[in-house]
Amino acid sequence: MRRILIVSLLGVCLTAFASGEKKDPDPARFEAAGARVYRAEPGRALMAATKAAPADSVARFLSGKGLSPATVASLRTAAENRAARGGTTHVRMEQRVGGLRVADAYVKATFNARGELIHVIENVAAVPAAGVAPASVNEAQALLATLAHLYPGVPTPALLTRQGNVSVFDRPLGFHEPPTVERVAIAMDDGSLRAGFEVETWSEKNNVLHYTLVAGDGRVLASELRTNTDQYKVFTENPNVTPQTVVFGPGSGNAESPAGWLAGSQKSVNIGGNNVHAYLDTDANNSPDPGGSPITNQKFLTGADLTTSPSTTQNREVAVTNLFYLNNVMHDTLYSHGFDEAAGNFQINNFGQGGLGNDPVNAEAQDGSGVDNANFATPKDGQSPRMQMYLWTGKGVDQVHIGSTDYPAQGAVFGPPLDATGITAEIVLANDGTGTTSDACEALPSVTGKIVLADRGTCTFVVKVKNAQNAGAVGVIIANNRGDSIFTMGGTDATITIPSVFVGLTSGNAIKATPLPATGTIRLTNPPPLQRDGDVDSDIVFHEYGHGLSWRMIGKMSGPMSGAIGEGNSDAFAVILDEDDVVGEYSFNDPLGLRSAPYTNYPRTYGDIVGSEVHLDGEVYGAIGWRLFQLYTAAGIPKSSLLDDLVDGMNYTPAGPAFEDMRDGILQSVAINNPSHECLVWQAFAQYGVGVGAKGQVRGSTVVVTESFALPSECQ
């Protein structure tokens, strides 16, 4: 019987720190660099079925792979669940030595419906004969070191309780939850195991959740951020009226939510149930705002008026209702595809189906702690995650005023900002004498005291504005040559001292037809344009919830590689569920969405990823997800089957994955459940450079990729 051993290198999501002249070895980071992935060929098994318990079978298999008896004996079952789809059984194990959990060590194993072992991911430490070396500091000192590193000036709070290896401390001012310190064993690169601490801290402001690893001598070894923050630098125009439809929840229950969605008393801006607690949090104190009307008939039917501010009473009620509804839709949808209680989903009551309960999503509507943003912090199973949804700055912050007409515009990150008075002068068309008469990419003749109108294209925004400034202009208008989208112009040039604005194609053509030259004003829009509310944008809500799915089912999803996958995977679920290849077009108020390009025929590939920014790099994975949807649809395969493959694939994916690890996880799932889908998966990944032989590695803060567009022979 042929067996395949796959050893993958994934993105390291921990940042190590050291102090002092004498340094202990760094801890062994349990990322894919050390993970061993064993995958049976389709139709075969790693181990035949036995009458032994699944955990015992896994132990026997690992014994045959070189793990010592002491190491095998240190494994403990953390979760076991039988999937409704395919009859597979997934076993998750942790490692305990000397009564301590080994930090970041795990085993994930899968048995098919016949009880045969078919897939194992092993990421554990060898147990040394010396056992675990004791720590020289205590829990309070470990917390002090963590606070000094993450929150300088915050004093160490008092110990509240200690249960087993976990100590809970009083909640400092500005924290969302009391800090906890778990005494753990830490695997060091020299092969030793040393007692240390894993410290959980969770701030109120910005929803920042950290797990910090502290050595037994008090050194901060690494700090893992488990909050996915999605920043969308967007600006919206006056909102359009969005039609609302009355929909029905599951009432007293369905298969995914047996107790229904609602539980307890409800208010119009504070709605709770088993899966999610959605509430207004405009004052950013991470608790429900006061007010709202009691809802006693379980009907949340407030109509929206999106031509008015999101801060009106009715629009706030709509925001909370919409956020509650979309979270429950995501819960029930993912549950039906495998993100259930045993997989670590978000519920108060798990109904005896495994996993830890008391962790519904806390979803904060119109959170007052920021704008143009959303985030989702995912703690371990048994603790509620927190979703923060923000309002989005209106597009058309600036304007061009000519006669009685105002043209919406957006400024630049360079040069001085405009005020409500603005600059009034004669507007003239750029003429650089190159034949392309209005791009301002070459030196301009004198335009002293005038505002120059130039077309987008050929050169950068800063070059255009600097050329106009050098010719004596007092301001610049740049017109889009690709459509009516407007956005903040990027670039850097500290020598630019005049303001500039960007208008859409239609506005630019209208200004040119005024005719020019004509007196006009560039100024700040006053009053400012209406904001848009991310709570009514399913793309944003689904994306954020997707982060929780990834963290719970896969594990660590931070760092330049895995963080990018987390972003792209969340996009993939959003676009697949909505069957739309653009993300956030409502919040961004742009039909092209907020990403650099729509996902259909997306231009970048795996080789373009360098680790510069997780959202941009993640777009490549989002494009793969969208291509999967296109290929499945063209083959007549329903979307539900694709979602089955994507969610179940996470059971076969190591923590901190690279793109090829995500691919291999999905391939393993389809090999078991839907072998006919295998070449579709290969086609989608290979089209974007994650074909046979592709490999991504993290080196420091950068990503080095060997891309491949090759398909396996059976798919050619």
N, C-alpha and C positions, 0 to 999 in steps of 0.2 A: 504494500500500500504506500503510495507516494504522499508525503506530507509537505506542506509549504510553510516555510518560516519567513515571515515578513518583519523586518525591523525598520521602523520608520523614524525619521527625524522631524519633530514638530517644533513650532515656535515656543521659545522659552518665555513665560509670562511673568516670571519673578525677576525682580531687580535685586542683586546682591549688594550688601554693604559690609564694610569692614572698618575697624578702627584699631589704633595702637600699632606698635611696630611688629610684635609677634602675632602671626595670624594662624588660627587653626585652619585645617582644610575646609573648603567650602562644603556645604551639605550637598548630598546627591539629590539633584532635582529630578523628581519623578515626572519627567516629560517624555515625549515620544523617543527622545534620544536613547532612553533606557528601556522603553517599552518593547516587549517581545510579543508579536502578534502571530498566532498560529491559526491558519485557515485551511480547512479541508477542501479538496477539490469537489466540485458539484457531484452529488450522488455518492460521495464517500464520507468517511468519518475520521476524526482524530482518535476516537476510542469507541469501541462497541458498547452497546447498551448493557447495563448491569442492573442488579437489584439494589445496588448501593444508593445512598442519598446523593443528590447532585454534587454537593460540596465534597463528599468523599471521593467521587469520581474525578473531580477537578484536582484534588490533592494527589491522587494516584497518577494522573497524567503529568502534573508538574514534577513529581518525583522522578519520572522518567526523562525529564528535560534538564536534569542536573541540579535541581534545587535540593538542598540538604534536608535531612529529616527534621531538623530544628526549624528551618525556614518554612517547610510545609506545615509543620505543627502550629506555626504562628498565625495561620490564616483562619479567619472567622467569617461566617456568612453574615453579610449586612442586609441583603435583600434577595428575595427569590420570587419570581412571578412567572406564571404561565400565560403567554400571549394568546389572545383569542384567535389572532391571525396566524395561521400556519402551525399552531399547536406547539410552538417553540417555548422553551423554558430558559429564562435569563437569570443568571446567578451573579450577584455582585458580592465581592469579599473584601474585607479590610485585613490589615496585618496588625497583630498585637504581640508585643514582646515585653516581658517583665511587667505585665499589667498595663502597658501604655500602647496607645494606638501609634503606629509608625506614620508620621506625617506624609501625606500625599501618596502613600502606597496603596495599590488596589489590584484586584483581579476581576475581570469581566468574562464570563463564560456563557456559552449558549448550547443547549441541547435541542435536537430536533424532536418531532412528534414521536419518533420511535425510541427516544431516550438516548440516542447516540450523541456524543460530544462532537460538535462541529466547528467551534470557534472559541479561541481563548486569547485574551489580552492580559499579559502578566507584567506587572510593574511593582515589584517588591524588593526589599533589601535582604541580602544574605544575613542570617542571624549569626553573629560571632560567638565564640565560646565564652567570651568575657561578659556577654549579656549587655545590659544598658548601663553606661557610665552615669553616675548621679550628677545632678545639676548643683551648681554652687550658689545659685540665686533662687529666690522663690517667686510665686505668682505675682505678688505686688511689685517686685522689682522688674519682672518681665513686662508688666503693664506700664510701668514708669518709663522703661526704655522705648516702648512702642509709642507712647504719648509724646515723648521728647522728640522722636523721629517724625511723627506725623502731625502732631499738634503741640508745638513748643509752647511752654507756658501753662499748659493745663496740668494742674496738680493730680497726683494719684488719688483716686477716690477710695473710700473705705470698702472693705470686703463685706458683702452682704451674706452670701451663702456659699457653701462648698458641697458638691455632691459628686462622689467619686473623684475623677481627675479634673473636673470642671469647677472653676471658681467664678462666681458672679460678683461684680463690683457695683457700687452705687453709680447711678447714671449722672455723669457730669453735665453741667449746663451746656446746651448746644448739641447734645447727643440724642439720637433717635432711640437707641436701645442701651441698656446697661452693658458695659464692656464685659466680655467673658474671656477667661484664660484657661485653656486646656493643657495640662501637662502631657507631653507627647514624647515619643522617641524620634530622633532625627538621624537619618543615615548620612554619614560623612563620606567624603571621597576616599578616605584612607581605609574604608571598610568597617569602621567602628559605628556603633549606635550610641548616641548620647542623649540623655534626657534634656528636653528643652520645652518650649511652650508655643502654642498657636493662639494668637490673640485676635479676637474679633472686635473691631470698633466700627461704629455706624453713626455718621454725623447727621444732624438735622438738615443743615444747609447743604444744598447741592446733592443730598442723598448719596453720600460717599461711604461705601462699605469696603473695608479692608480686612484681609486675613494676613497677619504678620507673624513670621516665624522668628522666634528669639532663641538663641543658643543658651545652653545651660550656664554660660558665664555672663549672660546679659547682653551679648551682642545682637543687634538686629541683623539677621541674615538675609531676609527677603520680605517684601511686602507686596501682596497681590491685591490689586484693585478689582472688585467684583461688581462694579457699577458700570453698565454700558451707557455712555452718554452720547446721544446722537445730536449733533449740532447742525442745524440747517440754517444757514445764513440766508434767510429769504425775506422777501418784502412783497406784500400783497396789495392789490388794488382794492377799490370798493367791492365789498362782497356781493356775490350773486345770490339770489334767493334759491335755496336748495329745496327741492320738493321733499316732503316727509311722508312716510307711509306707516300706517299702523301695522305692527307685526305682533305676533304672539310668542310668549315664552313657553316653557314646558309645563306651566301650571304646577300641578302637584308633583311632577317629576317625569324624567325620561331615563333612558339607559345610561346616559352620560352624567346626568344630575338627578339622582334618585329622589332627592328632597326638593327638587325645583330650584329656582334661582333665588327666591326671596325667603328671608327668615327674620322674624322680629318686626318691630315697628319701623316704619319708613317715613322719610321726609323727601320733599321734592329735590333737595340738594344734598341728601345723605341717604344712600340706598345700599343695603347690605344683604348678603346671603352666604351660602356655603362656599361659593367660588371666588367672590370678589366683594370688597367693600369700596364703593365709589362715593366720593364726596368732594365738595367744593373746598379749596384751600387757598383762597386769594391772599390771606395774610401770611402764608408760608410758614405756619407753625406746625405743619405735618399732622394736624388734627382737623376734624370737620369744622367748617365755619358754622357759627350759630345761624339760626333763621331757617327759612324754608317752610313750606306748608305740609302738614301731616297728610299722608296718603293712606287711606284706610281701605280702599277698594282695589288695591294692586294695579291701578291704572295710572300710568305716567304719560300723559297725553298733551303736555304743553307744546304749542306750536312755535316754531322758530321764526324769527324775523332777522334774517342775515343782512338786511339793509341798515340795521342799527348796531350799536356797539355790542360786543360779546358780554359786556358787564351789565347789561340790563337784566332784570329779574328773570324774565322769561328765557333769555338766552343762556343764563347760568343754569336754569333747570334743565334745558335741553342738553347742555354740555354734560351734566352728571348722568342724565338718563342715557345718553348716547354712549358715554364711557362705560357705564355699567353693562349695557347691552353688548357692546363690541367685545368686552372682556369675557363675557359669558359665551358668546359665539365662538371665540377663540378656544376657550376651555373645552366646550363640548366637541368642537371640530377635532382638536388635537387628541382628546380622550378617545374618540372613535378610531383614531389611527395609531394608538399605542402610548400616548403620554397620559398614563393613568396613575392611580395611587402608588403602585409599586415602583413606577418609573420616577416618582418624585414630583407629581403635579401639585397644584395649588388648591387645597380644600381645607375646611375646618374639620369636617367629619369624613373619614376615609372609608366608613361603612365596612370595616373589617377586611378591606381588600389589599392590605399591605401599606408600606410606607408610613410616614409620620404625618399626622394631621395638624390642625391649628395653624395653617399657613395660607389663608386666602390672600389674593392680591389686594394690597392697599393701593387704590387708584385715585390719584389726586387731580381733580379737574381744575383748570385755570390756575395752576400753582403759581403763586406770586413771587417765587424765588428766581425767576428768570424769564426770558422771552426767546423766541426762535429756537426752541429746543424741546427735547423730551429725553427721559432716561428711565432705566429700569435696573434696580439693584436686586441681586438674587443671592440671598443667604442659603445656608444648607437646608435640607429637607426638615420641616418642622418649624421653620421661621418664615413669617410672611415677607414676601418681596414687596417692593414699593415702586410703583409707576408714577412718575411725575409728568404731567402734560402741561405745556405752556401755551400762552397766546403768541401769535406771530406778528411781527411788525408789518404794517401795511406797506404795500408797494406804491410808489409814487410819493416818496417822502419829499422830493423836490418837484419843481414844475418849471416849464417854460411858458411865460405869459406873453401873448402877442394880441393886441387889440382886445377883444372880449373872449378870447379862447385860451384855455389852460391845457397844456400838454403834460401828461404825467412823466416824471423823470426820476432818475436815481443818481446820486452823487458818486464820488470816488473815494477810495481809501487814502489817496494822496491829495495834496493841496488843501486849502482852507475850506471849512464847511460854509454853507450859505445860511443866512438868517431869513426872517420873514420879509424883510425889506429887499434883500437881494441886490443884484447889480442890473441896472438899466443902461442899455447902449444899443447902438445900431448892430443888427445881426447881418453878417456877410458870409458868403460861401467860401470855404477854403479854396485856394488856387495855388498849387505848388508848381505849376508849369510843366508837369511830367506827362501830361496826357490823361492820367487818372486825376482829374482836376480837383477832386474834393476829399482826398484821403488824408491830407496834411502830413504825409510821411516824409516830405522833403521841406527844405527851408521855404518859408512863405514871404511874399512881399509885405510891405508895411501894412499893418492892420491896427495901428495905434488907437487905443480907446474903444475898440470894437469887440463884439462877441463873435467868435468864429464857429461856423457850423461845418463839421467834417463827417465823412462817412466812416463807419467801422471797417476794418480790414487792412491787410498788407503789412502793417506795423503795429506796435503796441500802443496802448492808450497813453502811456506816459510820453512816448515819442511825439504823438500828435499834439498833446497839450503843451509840451515843452517847445515845439516848433512855433505854436501860436503865441506862446508867452514871449519867445525871443523876437517875434515880429511886432510886439507891442499890444497884444490882445489883453483884455481885462477878464475874459471868460471864454469857455469853450462848450459847445454842444456837440456831442457825438451821436450820430443816428445809426441804429442797428441796420445792417444790410442783409440780415437773414430772417427777419420776422419781427413780430411786435413785442417780444420779450424785453423786459428791462431789468437791469441788475446793477449791483454796485461794481464799478470798474476797479479792477485790481492793478497793482503795480507799486513800485517804490521809486521815488525821486524826491529827496528832501529839498531840492532847489526849486521845485514848482511852488509858486506863490499865488496862482490864480485858481478860482474854482472851476469845476467842470461837471457836466451832467450828461446822462445817457438817456436817449429817448428811443421809442420803437420805430420800426420801418414806416408805418403809416403816418405817425406823427412827424417823422423827418421829411417825408414827401410833402405833407401839408405845409410845413414851415417853408420848404423850398418854393412852394407854389404861392406864397403870400402876396406878391413876390418879394424877393430880396434885392437890395438891402431893405430892412424894415426894423423899426425900433421895437425892442422887446426886453423882457426881464427874465433872468434866471433867479429863482428864489426857493426858499423853504415853503412847503405846502402848509398853510395855516387856515383852519385847523388841520391837524395831521390826518392822513387817510385811516380808515377803519382797520382794525386788526382782524385777523382770522383766528379761529379756534381749532387747535389740533385735536380737541376731543371729538369733533364730528368728522374727522378724517380717518377712515379705516386703515389707510396705508400706514399712518403713524402709529396707531394703536396696535395693529397686527405686528408691525416691525418690532415694537418694544416688547411685546409678549414673546416674540420669537427669541429674544435674548434669554428670557427665563427658561424656555424650552432647551436651548443649547447648553446653558450652564448646568441644568439639572440632569440632563440625559448624557451629556458627553463629559462634563467636568470643565476644567480650566479653558477659558476662551479669551485670554488676554495676550498681550504681546503683539508685535508687528504682523506676524503671520496669522495666529489663531484669532487675534482681535479683528483682523480683516475678514476672516471667514465668518465670525460672529455677525458682523455687519451685513455681509453679503447673504448669509443664510437667512437673516431676518427679512431682508429685502425679498429674497426668493419666496418666502411664505406669503408675504404681502401681495406680490404681483400674481402669484399662482392663485391665491384665494380670490382676489379681485379680477383675475383674468385680464390684466391690464399691464402693459410693459413699462409704464412710467410710475414713479413713486412720488407721492406727496404733491400732486398737481393742484389739489385744492389749497393746501396750506401755502404752497409756493405761488399759487395763482398764475400758473404757467402750464400750458398743455404739454410741454416737454418735461415737466417734473423737476425735481430738485437735484437729480444726479447729473453727471456730466454729459450723458447721452441716454436716450431710451434704450431698453434692453434688447429690443429687436435689432439684429445686426450690430450689436455693440462692438466698437472698434478695438478695444484693448484686450490683451491676452495675459496668460500667466507670466510670461517673460517680462511684461511691463511692470510687474510688482517689485518694488525695491524697499518697501517698509517705510515710506515717507509719511503716509497718512492712511489710517485704517478704513475710513469711509471710501476714499477713492480706490484703494487697493481692493476693498471688499466688493466693489462694483463688478469685478471679474467673476466672483462667485455668484453674485446676483444674476449675471448674464447666463451662467451655466444653469441655474435653476429655471430661468425663463425658457432657455433652449430645451430643457427637459420637458417642460410643459408643452412646448410647440411639437416636439417629436412624439410625445405620448398622444397628444390630440390627433396629430396626423395619422397615427397608427390605429386610431379608434379606441385607445385605452382611456378610460375615464379618469378625471382628475383625482377621484378618491383613491384610485390605485397608485397614482404617483405619490400622494401624501402618505399612503401606507409605506411605500419604499423609502421615502425621505426620513420619516420618523423612525421606522424600524432600523434603518441604517445607522442611526446614532447608537444603537446597542452594540455595534461592532466597530466603533470609532474610538481610538485612544484619546485621553485628555490632551488638550493643547495640540490640536491636529494641524497638519499641513493639508493643502488641497487634495493631494493624492490619497491621504488617509480618509478624507470625507468620501472620495470616489470609491475607495476600496470597501468602506463600510456599506455604502449603498449596493455595491456589487455583491457583497456577501449576502445581504438581505434578499436581493432578487434571485440569487442562485438558489436559495432555499425555497422562496415563495413564488417567484414569477420568473423562471429562467428565460422566458421569451423577451424580457425587458433588458437583458444584459447588454446587447449591442446598442440599444438606445442610450443607455447610460454612458457607454464608451464614446458614442458619437458626440454627445453633449459636452463631455469633459475634454475630449481630444480636440474639438473645434476651437476651444479656448486654451490649448497648450498643455492640458493635463492628460495627455495620452500615455501610451506605453513608455515607460522609462522616465517620465517627468518626475522631478524631485525639487522640493523647496526646503531650504535650510535657513535658520536664523543665525546670524553672526553678529553678536552685539545688538545694536539697534537696527541693523539692516537685514534685508532678506536677499538671499542669493538663490536664483531659480534656474534650473535646467528644464526648459520646456520641451514638450514633444507633442506633435500633432498626429502621431502614429496610432493606428488602431490595431488590436490583436488580429491575427490572421483569420480567426473565425468570424470577424466582423467586417472584413474587407470584401 
